[in-house]
Amino acid sequence: MEHSPLKTTLRIALVGDFNADVLAHQAIPLAIDDAVAVLDVAADYDWIATADINSAEDLVGYDAIWVVPASPYQHAEGAFTAIRYARENSIPFLGTCGGFQHAIIEYARNVLGWNDAAHAETDNEGRMVIAPLTCSLVEKTDHIELRANTLIAKAYGRLSIEEGYHCNYGISAEFAKELEEGALRVTGWDEEGEIRAVELVTHPFFVGTLFQHERNALAGRPAPLVHAFLRAAVN
């Protein structure tokens, strides 16, 4: 009697403060389940509250790290620790909405040396690398143009997409200039030229989006970037 080979089981850390009322939090398990079915792997995912992350040791053993929406986080340092651990150890990383914002701050502080990099929603001092959007994107849908030959463009298979948002904060004009050079590249813009996606070109898979592509799963549609994220974890 032949035995089928055991499926690969991925361990995924979902870093953020779970709230059953947050649409993105409802969508994330559905998006993961869809992706693992297509990839024919198994996945165990743990919601890890930001207050439960005190050091990188709390992330050891995970194959992928997703810093999820719904900030401000209870303990921002927990989110920063997770982002830095993924960045420095080549762990596939996805950051959406709040995860995107905090990945920008972590990069500014720990790679570019902007020790006072700050978030306008929660900080009163420092250089605001995350600032209020000119127009709120709470429950808005918009077109995004993608840079060719990037992880995100390859995931979607096209250079123009439409996705939904739930946010009031994005990258400040001051800090946007810092992303014209260096390893963290802008890979998606809206029609006004505002930054909507970034990826770290020195990393196997490190992608952040201001939009919440995972919410496609609530409508029964695949989330291509989640598929790509977990494919990177398998590889």
N, CA, C and O of each residue as an XYZ file, in Angstrom:
940
protein
N       0.854     -1.194      0.000
C       0.000      0.000      0.000
C       0.890      1.245      0.000
O       1.766      1.393      0.852
N       0.654      2.133     -0.964
C       1.475      3.328     -1.075
C       0.943      4.411     -0.133
O      -0.263      4.587      0.038
N       1.879      5.112      0.456
C       1.506      6.223      1.334
C       1.789      7.526      0.604
O       2.870      7.703      0.041
N       0.819      8.445      0.611
C       1.058      9.740     -0.010
C       2.019     10.525      0.878
O       1.957     10.422      2.103
N       2.907     11.311      0.264
C       3.853     12.078      1.057
C       3.141     13.092      1.934
O       2.101     13.633      1.559
N       3.708     13.343      3.100
C       3.117     14.318      4.005
C       3.251     15.714      3.411
O       4.272     16.054      2.812
N       2.212     16.512      3.582
C       2.274     17.892      3.107
C       3.218     18.707      3.973
O       3.375     18.465      5.169
N       3.841     19.684      3.323
C       4.594     20.676      4.070
C       3.628     21.474      4.933
O       2.569     21.887      4.461
N       3.983     21.692      6.188
C       3.164     22.536      7.062
C       3.921     23.819      7.362
O       5.006     23.795      7.943
N       3.335     24.937      6.958
C       3.941     26.234      7.202
C       3.493     26.769      8.554
O       2.340     26.596      8.950
N       4.399     27.411      9.250
C       4.044     28.109     10.487
C       4.081     29.604     10.190
O       5.115     30.156      9.813
N       2.942     30.237     10.366
C       2.796     31.638     10.011
C       2.460     32.447     11.258
O       1.535     32.114     12.000
N       3.220     33.509     11.476
C       2.933     34.424     12.585
C       2.122     35.592     12.059
O       2.567     36.307     11.161
N       0.928     35.790     12.615
C       0.095     36.948     12.301
C       0.241     37.929     13.459
O      -0.377     37.770     14.511
N       1.062     38.932     13.245
C       1.414     39.861     14.315
C       0.456     41.052     14.293
O       0.385     41.789     13.309
N      -0.268     41.225     15.378
C      -1.236     42.309     15.496
C      -2.213     41.965     16.598
O      -2.174     40.871     17.161
N      -3.078     42.894     16.898
C      -3.990     42.714     18.019
C      -5.359     42.327     17.473
O      -6.130     43.177     17.028
N      -5.647     41.030     17.515
C      -6.841     40.495     16.855
C      -8.116     41.153     17.348
O      -8.326     41.339     18.546
N      -8.964     41.499     16.381
C     -10.268     42.084     16.676
C     -11.250     41.495     15.674
O     -11.142     41.747     14.474
N     -12.194     40.724     16.155
C     -13.136     40.033     15.272
C     -13.988     40.994     14.449
O     -14.583     40.583     13.452
N     -14.060     42.254     14.840
C     -14.853     43.234     14.096
C     -14.087     43.852     12.930
O     -14.684     44.521     12.088
N     -12.786     43.639     12.871
C     -11.968     44.214     11.797
C     -12.092     43.331     10.555
O     -11.787     42.139     10.604
N     -12.535     43.913      9.456
C     -12.768     43.132      8.242
C     -11.505     42.427      7.763
O     -11.558     41.276      7.332
N     -10.382     43.109      7.838
C      -9.135     42.477      7.397
C      -8.809     41.255      8.238
O      -8.291     40.268      7.716
N      -9.102     41.303      9.524
C      -8.839     40.158     10.400
C      -9.774     38.995     10.077
O      -9.394     37.832     10.215
N     -10.993     39.307      9.648
C     -11.898     38.256      9.200
C     -11.392     37.619      7.904
O     -11.565     36.421      7.677
N     -10.768     38.440      7.065
C     -10.350     37.986      5.735
C      -9.071     37.165      5.746
O      -8.915     36.257      4.930
N      -8.158     37.469      6.654
C      -6.826     36.870      6.606
C      -6.857     35.339      6.657
O      -6.201     34.711      5.826
N      -7.579     34.708      7.582
C      -7.619     33.240      7.565
C      -8.174     32.678      6.258
O      -7.708     31.647      5.773
N      -9.177     33.362      5.689
C      -9.756     32.905      4.429
C      -8.734     33.000      3.302
O      -8.636     32.101      2.467
N      -7.977     34.087      3.281
C      -6.963     34.268      2.243
C      -5.857     33.229      2.372
O      -5.364     32.711      1.371
N      -5.469     32.925      3.612
C      -4.444     31.905      3.836
C      -4.972     30.532      3.425
O      -4.272     29.773      2.755
N      -6.195     30.213      3.821
C      -6.768     28.904      3.484
C      -6.846     28.709      1.973
O      -6.571     27.622      1.466
N      -7.220     29.765      1.259
C      -7.281     29.681     -0.202
C      -5.890     29.439     -0.786
O      -5.718     28.613     -1.682
N      -4.906     30.165     -0.272
C      -3.547     30.046     -0.803
C      -2.963     28.663     -0.546
O      -2.349     28.077     -1.437
N      -3.146     28.135      0.658
C      -2.543     26.835      0.966
C      -3.227     25.716      0.172
O      -2.599     24.709     -0.156
N      -4.510     25.898     -0.133
C      -5.204     24.897     -0.951
C      -4.610     24.858     -2.354
O      -4.406     23.785     -2.920
N      -4.336     26.030     -2.909
C      -3.749     26.112     -4.252
C      -2.322     25.568     -4.254
O      -1.910     24.872     -5.182
N      -1.578     25.896     -3.204
C      -0.173     25.466     -3.114
C      -0.036     24.014     -2.666
O       1.045     23.432     -2.744
N      -1.143     23.435     -2.196
C      -1.165     22.053     -1.705
C      -0.194     21.856     -0.541
O       0.587     20.904     -0.509
N      -0.266     22.777      0.406
C       0.493     22.668      1.651
C      -0.495     22.837      2.804
O      -1.660     23.173      2.590
N      -0.029     22.608      3.998
C      -0.831     22.868      5.194
C      -0.254     24.095      5.895
O       0.909     24.444      5.693
N      -1.059     24.735      6.706
C      -0.572     25.918      7.414
C      -1.156     25.986      8.813
O      -2.345     25.748      9.022
N      -0.304     26.311      9.756
C      -0.727     26.650     11.111
C      -0.415     28.122     11.301
O       0.734     28.538     11.147
N      -1.422     28.912     11.632
C      -1.144     30.330     11.851
C      -1.530     30.724     13.260
O      -2.555     30.297     13.792
N      -0.685     31.547     13.848
C      -0.879     32.016     15.218
C      -1.067     33.527     15.209
O      -0.236     34.259     14.671
N      -2.156     33.987     15.804
C      -2.304     35.419     16.043
C      -1.452     35.755     17.260
O      -1.668     35.213     18.344
N      -0.501     36.636     17.083
C       0.387     37.010     18.184
C       0.159     38.480     18.506
O       0.449     39.354     17.690
N      -0.355     38.744     19.683
C      -0.582     40.130     20.097
C       0.748     40.855     20.195
O       1.752     40.268     20.598
N       0.757     42.122     19.829
C       2.013     42.873     19.854
C       2.613     42.917     21.255
O       3.834     42.959     21.407
N       1.760     42.907     22.278
C       2.256     42.946     23.658
C       2.945     41.650     24.056
O       3.657     41.610     25.060
N       2.741     40.578     23.272
C       3.358     39.287     23.592
C       4.711     39.102     22.920
O       5.338     38.053     23.070
N       5.163     40.106     22.183
C       6.474     40.026     21.537
C       7.434     40.938     22.284
O       7.348     42.163     22.204
N       8.337     40.320     23.003
C       9.313     41.079     23.784
C      10.725     40.998     23.220
O      11.578     41.829     23.531
N      10.964     39.981     22.383
C      12.271     39.850     21.744
C      12.105     38.996     20.498
O      11.049     38.404     20.271
N      13.162     38.938     19.692
C      13.134     38.131     18.469
C      12.900     36.658     18.775
O      12.398     35.919     17.928
N      13.256     36.230     19.972
C      13.070     34.823     20.347
C      11.603     34.400     20.229
O      11.303     33.227     20.009
N      10.713     35.349     20.375
C       9.283     35.023     20.294
C       8.829     34.698     18.876
O       7.704     34.239     18.676
N       9.705     34.935     17.874
C       9.341     34.673     16.481
C      10.090     33.489     15.894
O       9.824     33.093     14.759
N      11.010     32.926     16.639
C      11.825     31.821     16.117
C      10.927     30.629     15.781
O      10.044     30.266     16.557
N      11.166     30.034     14.624
C      10.409     28.852     14.213
C       9.309     29.134     13.222
O       8.728     28.202     12.664
N       9.005     30.405     12.987
C       7.970     30.727     12.006
C       8.571     30.802     10.606
O       9.680     31.300     10.414
N       7.815     30.298      9.636
C       8.266     30.298      8.244
C       7.910     31.584      7.530
O       8.478     31.884      6.479
N       6.984     32.349      8.076
C       6.538     33.593      7.455
C       5.925     34.481      8.522
O       5.349     33.995      9.495
N       6.053     35.784      8.331
C       5.546     36.761      9.295
C       4.710     37.794      8.560
O       5.161     38.405      7.592
N       3.486     37.979      9.034
C       2.568     38.964      8.452
C       2.188     39.931      9.555
O       1.557     39.539     10.536
N       2.565     41.189      9.405
C       2.143     42.218     10.357
C       0.862     42.822      9.793
O       0.859     43.459      8.740
N      -0.224     42.603     10.526
C      -1.575     42.790      9.990
C      -2.123     44.188     10.287
O      -1.550     44.925     11.089
N      -3.244     44.551      9.633
C      -3.854     45.865      9.870
C      -4.437     46.002     11.270
O      -4.415     45.083     12.089
N      -4.961     47.205     11.495
C      -5.644     47.624     12.726
C      -4.678     48.190     13.749
O      -4.587     47.710     14.879
N      -3.960     49.223     13.328
C      -3.134     49.986     14.258
C      -3.909     51.250     14.635
O      -4.868     51.583     13.939
N      -3.543     51.973     15.703
C      -2.319     51.761     16.478
C      -2.338     50.438     17.242
O      -3.366     49.998     17.758
N      -1.153     49.827     17.289
C      -1.018     48.566     18.012
C      -0.894     48.829     19.510
O      -0.475     49.907     19.932
N      -1.260     47.841     20.297
C      -1.148     47.979     21.745
C       0.302     48.177     22.175
O       0.584     48.880     23.146
N       1.220     47.545     21.434
C       2.641     47.607     21.788
C       3.435     47.676     20.485
O       3.862     46.653     19.950
N       3.627     48.900     19.984
C       4.263     49.074     18.674
C       5.627     48.408     18.611
O       6.030     47.922     17.555
N       6.346     48.379     19.738
C       7.684     47.776     19.721
C       7.624     46.294     19.356
O       8.558     45.759     18.759
N       6.516     45.632     19.718
C       6.364     44.240     19.329
C       6.305     44.093     17.820
O       6.919     43.188     17.253
N       5.562     44.988     17.166
C       5.485     44.972     15.701
C       6.851     45.269     15.088
O       7.260     44.606     14.136
N       7.553     46.256     15.625
C       8.877     46.592     15.095
C       9.853     45.422     15.247
O      10.662     45.163     14.356
N       9.773     44.721     16.373
C      10.645     43.564     16.592
C      10.375     42.491     15.550
O      11.313     41.902     15.011
N       9.117     42.231     15.261
C       8.756     41.213     14.269
C       9.243     41.599     12.883
O       9.765     40.760     12.149
N       9.075     42.867     12.523
C       9.506     43.340     11.208
C      11.016     43.232     11.072
O      11.521     42.763     10.052
N      11.729     43.663     12.090
C      13.191     43.612     12.027
C      13.687     42.167     11.956
O      14.629     41.868     11.222
N      13.058     41.279     12.712
C      13.452     39.873     12.697
C      13.261     39.289     11.298
O      14.138     38.586     10.795
N      12.132     39.573     10.675
C      11.878     39.068      9.325
C      12.869     39.663      8.331
O      13.384     38.957      7.464
N      13.133     40.950      8.456
C      14.038     41.622      7.520
C      15.462     41.111      7.635
O      16.119     40.882      6.619
N      15.945     40.930      8.844
C      17.343     40.552      9.040
C      17.602     39.066      8.850
O      18.752     38.660      8.681
N      16.554     38.246      8.874
C      16.728     36.794      8.796
C      16.111     36.172      7.546
O      15.926     34.957      7.472
N      15.797     37.016      6.568
C      15.271     36.552      5.277
C      14.007     35.711      5.418
O      13.773     34.790      4.636
N      13.184     36.041      6.437
C      11.904     35.369      6.621
C      10.867     36.079      5.738
O      10.753     37.302      5.814
N      10.112     35.357      4.905
C       9.088     36.022      4.101
C       8.199     36.907      4.968
O       7.686     36.484      6.004
N       8.032     38.147      4.514
C       7.311     39.156      5.287
C       6.249     39.821      4.434
O       6.470     40.146      3.267
N       5.095     40.014      5.043
C       4.019     40.777      4.428
C       3.529     41.784      5.460
O       3.290     41.431      6.615
N       3.383     43.015      5.048
C       2.823     44.040      5.929
C       1.701     44.743      5.194
O       1.914     45.272      4.103
N       0.505     44.759      5.773
C      -0.608     45.448      5.125
C      -1.142     46.536      6.036
O      -1.311     46.334      7.238
N      -1.404     47.689      5.449
C      -1.960     48.845      6.144
C      -1.054     49.233      7.326
O       0.022     49.786      7.096
N      -1.442     48.967      8.560
C      -0.577     49.279      9.698
C       0.758     48.564      9.614
O       1.779     49.113     10.029
N       0.769     47.353      9.085
C       2.022     46.617      8.915
C       2.946     47.302      7.929
O       4.159     47.344      8.134
N       2.384     47.836      6.866
C       3.139     48.630      5.886
C       3.734     49.858      6.564
O       4.927     50.130      6.425
N       2.906     50.599      7.295
C       3.364     51.827      7.945
C       4.513     51.548      8.912
O       5.501     52.281      8.940
N       4.376     50.492      9.697
C       5.406     50.193     10.691
C       6.673     49.626     10.044
O       7.769     49.801     10.577
N       6.532     48.952      8.906
C       7.722     48.481      8.181
C       8.530     49.668      7.657
O       9.760     49.618      7.628
N       7.844     50.730      7.246
C       8.532     51.936      6.781
C       9.312     52.564      7.934
O      10.468     52.954      7.769
N       8.679     52.661      9.094
C       9.347     53.263     10.256
C      10.543     52.413     10.687
O      11.609     52.950     10.989
N      10.368     51.091     10.717
C      11.470     50.205     11.127
C      12.662     50.369     10.189
O      13.805     50.420     10.642
N      12.407     50.451      8.908
C      13.485     50.632      7.925
C      14.165     51.982      8.119
O      15.391     52.081      8.082
N      13.358     53.017      8.327
C      13.924     54.352      8.534
C      14.842     54.372      9.758
O      15.929     54.948      9.723
N      14.392     53.743     10.828
C      15.181     53.773     12.065
C      16.429     52.898     11.994
O      17.532     53.340     12.318
N      16.241     51.657     11.568
C      17.309     50.668     11.731
C      18.185     50.462     10.510
O      19.243     49.841     10.609
N      17.762     50.974      9.354
C      18.600     50.876      8.158
C      19.147     52.253      7.775
O      20.335     52.395      7.489
N      18.287     53.251      7.771
C      18.716     54.585      7.349
C      19.243     55.443      8.489
O      19.818     56.506      8.253
N      19.050     54.986      9.727
C      19.570     55.739     10.857
C      18.708     56.911     11.296
O      19.172     57.779     12.036
N      17.462     56.945     10.851
C      16.529     57.973     11.326
C      15.991     57.505     12.680
O      14.874     56.995     12.762
N      16.772     57.673     13.723
C      16.376     57.151     15.036
C      15.087     57.777     15.569
O      14.403     57.201     16.415
N      14.772     58.969     15.055
C      13.571     59.661     15.526
C      12.397     59.486     14.554
O      11.418     60.227     14.628
N      12.492     58.514     13.649
C      11.386     58.262     12.713
C      10.113     57.975     13.501
O      10.130     57.188     14.447
N       9.014     58.612     13.114
C       7.805     58.565     13.938
C       6.551     58.431     13.078
O       6.577     58.590     11.858
N       5.456     58.132     13.771
C       4.135     57.931     13.165
C       3.214     59.025     13.699
O       3.013     59.146     14.907
N       2.663     59.812     12.794
C       1.859     60.971     13.211
C       0.601     60.595     13.981
O       0.033     61.433     14.681
N       0.160     59.354     13.865
C      -1.043     58.944     14.586
C      -0.783     58.772     16.074
O      -1.682     58.971     16.891
N       0.446     58.404     16.429
C       0.731     58.048     17.820
C       1.857     58.853     18.460
O       1.983     58.871     19.685
N       2.674     59.518     17.651
C       3.854     60.206     18.186
C       3.693     61.721     18.122
O       3.079     62.262     17.202
N       4.257     62.383     19.116
C       4.220     63.850     19.163
C       5.551     64.472     18.776
O       5.615     65.663     18.472
N       6.608     63.683     18.783
C       7.937     64.191     18.474
C       8.589     63.317     17.416
O       8.156     62.193     17.161
N       9.647     63.857     16.803
C      10.404     63.098     15.813
C      10.050     63.499     14.393
O       9.226     64.381     14.155
N      10.710     62.811     13.446
C      10.437     63.061     12.027
C       9.308     62.132     11.576
O       9.438     60.909     11.629
N       8.221     62.718     11.142
C       7.032     61.936     10.809
C       7.194     61.298      9.426
O       6.903     61.920      8.404
N       7.656     60.065      9.413
C       7.768     59.360      8.130
C       6.402     58.828      7.701
O       6.171     58.584      6.516
N       5.502     58.651      8.663
C       4.112     58.305      8.370
C       3.258     59.497      8.790
O       3.259     59.908      9.950
N       2.528     60.041      7.813
C       1.791     61.282      8.018
C       0.343     61.121      7.550
O       0.031     60.176      6.826
N      -0.547     62.039      7.960
C      -1.939     61.951      7.498
C      -2.021     62.029      5.978
O      -1.308     62.809      5.346
N      -2.892     61.219      5.406
C      -3.132     61.284      3.968
C      -3.873     62.567      3.626
O      -4.661     63.071      4.426
N      -3.620     63.086      2.446
C      -4.339     64.278      1.990
C      -5.836     64.006      1.944
O      -6.649     64.850      2.320
N      -6.185     62.799      1.472
C      -7.579     62.363      1.445
C      -7.676     61.011      2.134
O      -6.896     60.105      1.838
N      -8.621     60.871      3.046
C      -8.802     59.607      3.758
C      -9.081     58.477      2.774
O      -9.760     58.661      1.764
N      -8.535     57.290      3.096
C      -8.792     56.103      2.286
C      -9.579     55.062      3.079
O      -9.479     53.865      2.808
N     -10.353     55.515      4.046
C     -11.178     54.585      4.819
C     -12.317     54.084      3.925
O     -13.139     54.858      3.433
N     -12.335     52.766      3.735
C     -13.350     52.102      2.908
C     -13.428     52.686      1.498
O     -14.512     52.865      0.942
N     -12.248     52.979      0.931
C     -12.158     53.458     -0.449
C     -11.474     52.387     -1.299
O     -10.686     51.584     -0.801
N     -11.789     52.396     -2.569
C     -11.124     51.534     -3.543
C     -10.442     52.432     -4.561
O     -10.978     53.473     -4.942
N      -9.246     52.020     -5.002
C      -8.500     52.877     -5.911
C      -7.640     52.027     -6.839
O      -7.371     50.855     -6.574
N      -7.215     52.660     -7.943
C      -6.320     51.995     -8.890
C      -4.877     52.156     -8.427
O      -4.499     53.205     -7.904
N      -4.086     51.128     -8.619
C      -2.663     51.155     -8.275
C      -1.876     50.684     -9.488
O      -2.194     49.662    -10.095
N      -0.838     51.452     -9.831
C       0.072     51.062    -10.914
C       1.292     50.394    -10.285
O       1.862     50.908     -9.323
N       1.688     49.247    -10.835
C       2.795     48.472    -10.277
C       4.047     48.592    -11.125
O       3.978     48.694    -12.350
N       5.207     48.578    -10.450
C       6.484     48.566    -11.160
C       6.696     47.187    -11.776
O       6.469     46.169    -11.121
N       7.121     47.155    -13.008
C       7.326     45.885    -13.711
C       8.455     45.077    -13.081
O       9.375     45.633    -12.482
N       8.369     43.756    -13.226
C       9.419     42.826    -12.797
C       9.689     42.883    -11.297
O      10.825     42.712    -10.853
N       8.634     43.126    -10.524
C       8.752     43.134     -9.066
C       7.956     41.960     -8.512
O       7.183     41.327     -9.232
N       8.148     41.676     -7.242
C       7.406     40.581     -6.614
C       5.905     40.805     -6.728
O       5.154     39.879     -7.035
N       5.472     42.032     -6.481
C       4.042     42.302     -6.492
C       3.470     42.211     -7.903
O       2.376     41.678     -8.094
N       4.203     42.728     -8.895
C       3.719     42.655    -10.274
C       3.649     41.209    -10.749
O       2.709     40.823    -11.444
N       4.640     40.416    -10.375
C       4.635     39.000    -10.761
C       3.487     38.259    -10.077
O       2.885     37.362    -10.668
N       3.184     38.635     -8.830
C       2.085     37.982     -8.108
C       0.754     38.231     -8.815
O      -0.042     37.309     -8.996
N       0.518     39.472     -9.210
C      -0.753     39.821     -9.856
C      -0.788     39.457    -11.336
O      -1.857     39.232    -11.903
N       0.391     39.401    -11.958
C       0.431     39.094    -13.384
C      -0.002     40.250    -14.270
O      -0.328     40.052    -15.440
N      -0.005     41.444    -13.721
C      -0.359     42.634    -14.501
C       0.202     43.869    -13.789
O       0.683     43.782    -12.659
N       0.133     45.011    -14.466
C       0.757     46.223    -13.947
C      -0.246     47.260    -13.452
O       0.145     48.342    -13.015
N      -1.528     46.939    -13.518
C      -2.553     47.849    -13.006
C      -3.585     47.025    -12.247
O      -4.143     46.066    -12.781
N      -3.832     47.406    -11.003
C      -4.771     46.660    -10.162
C      -5.719     47.641     -9.479
O      -5.499     48.852     -9.502
N      -6.757     47.112     -8.883
C      -7.685     47.918     -8.092
C      -7.893     47.204     -6.766
O      -8.283     46.037     -6.736
N      -7.632     47.908     -5.668
C      -7.736     47.299     -4.348
C      -8.384     48.283     -3.372
O      -8.521     49.472     -3.657
N      -8.781     47.746     -2.202
C      -9.460     48.549     -1.201
C      -8.561     48.932     -0.032
O      -7.567     48.267      0.261
N      -8.936     50.011      0.617
C      -8.169     50.561      1.734
C      -9.064     50.749      2.963
O     -10.292     50.740      2.881
N      -8.394     50.919      4.100
C      -9.073     51.361      5.321
C      -8.036     52.102      6.161
O      -7.602     51.614      7.205
N      -7.645     53.289      5.691
C      -6.568     53.985      6.425
C      -6.636     55.493      6.217
O      -7.265     55.998      5.288
N      -5.959     56.182      7.125
C      -5.846     57.638      7.073
C      -4.398     58.118      7.022
O      -4.146     59.322      6.990
N      -3.444     57.182      7.014
C      -2.035     57.564      7.091
C      -1.211     56.856      6.017
O      -1.473     55.705      5.667
N      -0.207     57.573      5.501
C       0.694     57.006      4.508
C       2.073     57.608      4.642
O       2.360     58.295      5.622
N       2.930     57.358      3.665
C       4.315     57.842      3.713
C       4.348     59.355      3.484
O       3.717     59.867      2.559
N       5.080     60.051      4.326
C       5.185     61.506      4.201
C       6.008     61.871      2.973
O       6.853     61.098      2.522
N       5.747     63.061      2.440
C       6.492     63.543      1.270
C       7.979     63.638      1.586
O       8.824     63.365      0.733
N       8.290     64.028      2.822
C       9.698     64.152      3.240
C      10.405     62.815      3.128
O      11.521     62.740      2.613
N       9.758     61.754      3.612
C      10.427     60.458      3.600
C      10.359     59.778      2.233
O      11.223     58.962      1.912
N       9.366     60.094      1.439
C       9.244     59.475      0.110
C      10.512     59.680     -0.710
O      10.900     58.814     -1.493
N      11.155     60.834     -0.525
C      12.392     61.119     -1.267
C      13.501     60.139     -0.910
O      14.370     59.852     -1.733
N      13.470     59.621      0.330
C      14.499     58.686      0.776
C      14.367     57.330      0.090
O      15.306     56.534      0.098
N      13.200     57.065     -0.505
C      12.963     55.768     -1.140
C      13.304     55.791     -2.627
O      13.048     54.819     -3.338
N      13.877     56.890     -3.099
C      14.284     56.959     -4.503
C      15.597     56.229     -4.732
O      15.946     55.901     -5.866
N      16.318     55.977     -3.653
C      17.557     55.208     -3.703
C      17.536     54.223     -2.541
O      16.777     54.398     -1.588
N      18.366     53.189     -2.619
C      18.430     52.249     -1.516
C      17.664     50.974     -1.810
O      17.101     50.793     -2.890
N      17.659     50.088     -0.811
C      17.131     48.740     -1.015
C      15.618     48.650     -0.906
O      15.012     47.752     -1.490
N      14.990     49.574     -0.160
C      13.536     49.550     -0.059
C      12.976     50.391     -1.202
O      13.095     51.617     -1.208
N      12.364     49.709     -2.166
C      11.921     50.364     -3.392
C      10.405     50.521     -3.418
O       9.658     49.682     -2.913
N       9.989     51.602     -4.012
C       8.559     51.807     -4.258
C       8.162     50.936     -5.441
O       8.783     50.998     -6.502
N       7.117     50.120     -5.255
C       6.693     49.219     -6.326
C       5.232     49.404     -6.714
O       4.738     48.709     -7.603
N       4.524     50.342     -6.054
C       3.145     50.625     -6.416
C       2.776     52.054     -6.075
O       3.130     52.562     -5.011
N       2.050     52.711     -7.001
C       1.610     54.093     -6.818
C       0.138     54.211     -7.180
O      -0.382     53.428     -7.975
N      -0.531     55.204     -6.583
C      -1.893     55.478     -7.037
C      -1.824     56.427     -8.233
O      -0.736     56.762     -8.703
N      -2.981     56.853     -8.720
C      -3.015     57.681     -9.925
C      -2.429     59.071     -9.701
O      -2.104     59.777    -10.656
N      -2.295     59.461     -8.421
C      -1.699     60.761     -8.093
C      -0.194     60.647     -7.847
O       0.471     61.642     -7.559
N       0.330     59.445     -7.962
C       1.753     59.238     -7.724
C       2.109     58.991     -6.276
O       3.289     58.958     -5.927
N       1.090     58.813     -5.410
C       1.357     58.543     -3.996
C       1.738     57.070     -3.807
O       1.202     56.184     -4.473
N       2.677     56.829     -2.881
C       3.221     55.477     -2.674
C       2.184     54.577     -2.015
O       1.580     54.929     -1.002
N       1.995     53.400     -2.621
C       1.016     52.461     -2.093
C       1.592     51.064     -1.854
O       0.930     50.226     -1.243
N       2.820     50.798     -2.329
C       3.448     49.494     -2.099
C       4.953     49.643     -2.168
O       5.482     50.450     -2.933
N       5.638     48.844     -1.349
C       7.104     48.830     -1.337
C       7.582     47.389     -1.221
O       6.852     46.511     -0.760
N       8.825     47.161     -1.648
C       9.451     45.868     -1.356
C      10.954     46.048     -1.211
O      11.552     46.968     -1.768
N      11.540     45.143     -0.448
C      12.968     45.191     -0.134
C      13.699     44.296     -1.115
O      13.542     43.076     -1.090
N      14.499     44.903     -1.979
C      15.086     44.131     -3.085
C      16.232     43.223     -2.641
O      16.655     42.351     -3.400
N      16.734     43.416     -1.430
C      17.810     42.575     -0.912
C      17.289     41.368     -0.142
O      18.067     40.638      0.472
N      15.992     41.160     -0.171
C      15.320     40.147      0.649
C      14.548     39.208     -0.268
O      14.040     39.657     -1.295
N      14.440     37.918      0.059
C      13.690     36.998     -0.802
C      12.227     37.386     -0.995
O      11.691     37.265     -2.096
N      11.577     37.854      0.081
C      10.186     38.299     -0.037
C       9.870     39.214      1.133
O       9.637     38.754      2.250
N       9.866     40.501      0.869
C       9.548     41.502      1.899
C       8.708     42.562      1.203
O       9.237     43.423      0.500
N       7.402     42.493      1.401
C       6.470     43.350      0.668
C       5.516     44.026      1.640
O       4.980     43.387      2.547
N       5.309     45.318      1.444
C       4.328     46.048      2.234
C       3.362     46.784      1.318
O       3.770     47.359      0.309
N       2.083     46.765      1.672
C       1.081     47.509      0.900
C       0.206     48.313      1.841
O      -0.164     47.845      2.918
N      -0.120     49.519      1.428
C      -1.042     50.320      2.218
C      -2.465     49.793      2.046
O      -3.302     49.950      2.935
N      -2.734     49.172      0.907
C      -4.061     48.601      0.653
C      -4.172     47.212      1.272
O      -3.173     46.547      1.547
N      -5.421     46.796      1.481
C      -5.700     45.522      2.167
C      -6.181     44.485      1.144
O      -7.373     44.194      1.048
N      -5.240     43.946      0.396
C      -5.574     42.980     -0.651
C      -6.189     41.703     -0.096
O      -6.892     40.992     -0.814
N      -5.930     41.402      1.182
C      -6.473     40.183      1.788
C      -8.003     40.177      1.812
O      -8.629     39.119      1.878
N      -8.593     41.371      1.757
C     -10.051     41.461      1.840
C     -10.753     40.894      0.604
O     -11.971     40.722      0.617
N     -10.003     40.603     -0.464
C     -10.577     39.903     -1.611
C     -11.209     38.589     -1.174
O     -12.211     38.147     -1.736
N     -10.601     37.968     -0.156
C     -11.072     36.648      0.277
C     -12.505     36.699      0.814
O     -13.222     35.700      0.763
N     -12.920     37.850      1.324
C     -14.288     37.977      1.840
C     -15.320     37.873      0.724
O     -16.477     37.526      0.960
N     -14.879     38.181     -0.505
C     -15.778     38.087     -1.662
C     -15.524     36.812     -2.461
O     -16.029     36.653     -3.573
N     -14.734     35.904     -1.880
C     -14.466     34.643     -2.553
C     -13.438     34.732     -3.659
O     -13.309     33.817     -4.472
N     -12.703     35.838     -3.690
C     -11.666     36.005     -4.711
C     -10.296     35.698     -4.109
O     -10.088     35.930     -2.918
N      -9.356     35.181     -4.906
C      -8.015     34.936     -4.385
C      -7.288     36.250     -4.097
O      -7.598     37.286     -4.686
N      -6.335     36.194     -3.200
C      -5.462     37.331     -2.901
C      -4.072     36.966     -3.432
O      -3.311     36.293     -2.736
N      -3.730     37.394     -4.643
C      -2.503     36.930     -5.283
C      -1.234     37.138     -4.461
O      -0.316     36.319     -4.504
N      -1.191     38.227     -3.720
C       0.023     38.515     -2.952
C       0.164     37.565     -1.765
O       1.280     37.265     -1.342
N      -0.954     37.094     -1.230
C      -0.896     36.094     -0.159
C      -0.380     34.776     -0.720
O       0.404     34.087     -0.068
N      -0.814     34.423     -1.918
C      -0.294     33.212     -2.575
C       1.224     33.320     -2.733
O       1.955     32.380     -2.421
N       1.691     34.475     -3.218
C       3.123     34.663     -3.443
C       3.901     34.621     -2.131
O       4.990     34.052     -2.067
N       3.345     35.220     -1.098
C       3.945     35.246      0.235
C       4.147     33.828      0.764
O       5.225     33.498      1.258
N       3.120     32.993      0.664
C       3.238     31.634      1.181
C       4.074     30.751      0.262
O       4.725     29.815      0.726
N       4.062     31.040     -1.035
C       4.940     30.301     -1.944
C       6.404     30.560     -1.559
O       7.231     29.649     -1.585
N       6.709     31.807     -1.206
C       8.066     32.132     -0.762
C       8.421     31.384      0.519
O       9.563     30.964      0.706
N       7.432     31.221      1.400
C       7.669     30.487      2.654
C       7.962     29.010      2.382
O       8.798     28.400      3.049
N       7.265     28.448      1.397
C       7.515     27.031      1.033
C       8.930     26.888      0.485
O       9.627     25.917      0.781
N       9.338     27.850     -0.304
C      10.655     27.765     -0.977
C      11.800     28.104     -0.050
O      12.959     28.077     -0.466
